[in-house]
Amino acid sequence: MNTAMMESYMKLALRQAEQAYEDGETPTGCIIIRSVKEDDIVKHSLVGKAYNQVEKLKDPTAHAEILAITQAASAIGDWRLTGCTLFVTKEPCAMCAGAIILARIPTVVFGVKDPKRGGDSVFSILNHKNLNHRCEVHSGILEEECKILLQEFFRERRKSTEKSSESY
């Protein structure tokens, strides 16, 4: 998959992240694309899309990647998501990286790295030599757009926290 195509799909993940932002969730969005070759033509279809819903669902596992993986597995009818590419605006955490490995997703594309909790850059889960599956990883796709959305969200959150503490 070329960079232009990755950017196009990352824009869809960014739309999911914007929905999370609007809902007061950490703005992380994820989509999963399935690629199937038919008559020498590769066809791509969207099989999963989600955004963080931890606060809404009161569920610490309701990350965009987990919800999108569940949706994709249901759409495909198999827990093995071979032939799929996962696009996510922020690097998957350790939990999500583990789920990606378990789902056998061969390719992961993300926007911005998570230097504190990154399942790839910090914990090396997506390519750990002792695991039975490893992913091809592409990072930095629409990195600036992904980073700005996260920065705006946390800037607003800090302002909100400061205002509420001033009222005491």
Solvent accessible surface area in square Angstrom, and as a share of the most:
residue,aa,sasa,rsa
1,M,97,0.43
2,N,97,0.50
3,T,75,0.44
4,A,72,0.56
5,M,68,0.30
6,M,13,0.06
7,E,63,0.28
8,S,61,0.40
9,Y,34,0.13
10,M,0,0.00
11,K,112,0.48
12,L,56,0.28
13,A,0,0.00
14,L,17,0.08
15,R,152,0.55
16,Q,30,0.13
17,A,0,0.00
18,E,79,0.36
19,Q,69,0.31
20,A,0,0.00
21,Y,45,0.17
22,E,133,0.59
23,D,65,0.33
24,G,35,0.34
25,E,4,0.02
26,T,36,0.21
27,P,1,0.01
28,T,4,0.02
29,G,0,0.00
30,C,0,0.00
31,I,2,0.01
32,I,0,0.00
33,I,2,0.01
34,R,85,0.31
35,S,36,0.23
36,V,57,0.33
37,K,137,0.58
38,E,80,0.36
39,D,136,0.71
40,D,127,0.66
41,I,104,0.53
42,V,77,0.45
43,K,107,0.45
44,H,64,0.29
45,S,57,0.37
46,L,85,0.42
47,V,21,0.12
48,G,1,0.01
49,K,99,0.42
50,A,7,0.05
51,Y,29,0.11
52,N,14,0.07
53,Q,30,0.13
54,V,42,0.24
55,E,94,0.42
56,K,127,0.54
57,L,90,0.45
58,K,168,0.71
59,D,49,0.25
60,P,101,0.63
61,T,62,0.36
62,A,1,0.01
63,H,43,0.19
64,A,0,0.00
65,E,6,0.02
66,I,36,0.18
67,L,45,0.23
68,A,0,0.00
69,I,20,0.10
70,T,86,0.50
71,Q,85,0.38
72,A,0,0.00
73,A,23,0.18
74,S,90,0.58
75,A,68,0.53
76,I,38,0.20
77,G,67,0.64
78,D,55,0.29
79,W,123,0.43
80,R,114,0.42
81,L,0,0.00
82,T,82,0.48
83,G,36,0.34
84,C,1,0.00
85,T,12,0.07
86,L,0,0.00
87,F,0,0.00
88,V,0,0.00
89,T,2,0.01
90,K,38,0.16
91,E,1,0.00
92,P,0,0.00
93,C,22,0.13
94,A,38,0.29
95,M,73,0.33
96,C,0,0.00
97,A,0,0.00
98,G,24,0.23
99,A,21,0.17
100,I,0,0.00
101,I,7,0.04
102,L,122,0.61
103,A,6,0.05
104,R,61,0.22
105,I,0,0.00
106,P,48,0.30
107,T,25,0.15
108,V,0,0.00
109,V,0,0.00
110,F,1,0.00
111,G,1,0.01
112,V,17,0.10
113,K,109,0.46
114,D,8,0.04
115,P,110,0.69
116,K,154,0.65
117,R,139,0.51
118,G,0,0.00
119,G,0,0.00
120,D,31,0.16
121,S,54,0.35
122,V,65,0.37
123,F,104,0.43
124,S,56,0.36
125,I,36,0.18
126,L,0,0.00
127,N,68,0.35
128,H,68,0.30
129,K,157,0.66
130,N,115,0.59
131,L,64,0.32
132,N,116,0.59
133,H,28,0.12
134,R,116,0.42
135,C,6,0.04
136,E,100,0.45
137,V,40,0.23
138,H,55,0.25
139,S,51,0.33
140,G,34,0.32
141,I,19,0.10
142,L,24,0.12
143,E,79,0.35
144,E,100,0.45
145,E,85,0.38
146,C,2,0.01
147,K,81,0.34
148,I,78,0.39
149,L,24,0.12
150,L,20,0.10
151,Q,76,0.34
152,E,71,0.32
153,F,14,0.06
154,F,75,0.31
155,R,113,0.41
156,E,101,0.45
157,R,104,0.38
158,R,139,0.51
159,K,112,0.47
160,S,68,0.44
161,T,82,0.48
162,E,101,0.45
163,K,144,0.61
164,S,61,0.39
165,S,67,0.43
166,E,139,0.62
167,S,92,0.59
168,Y,222,0.84
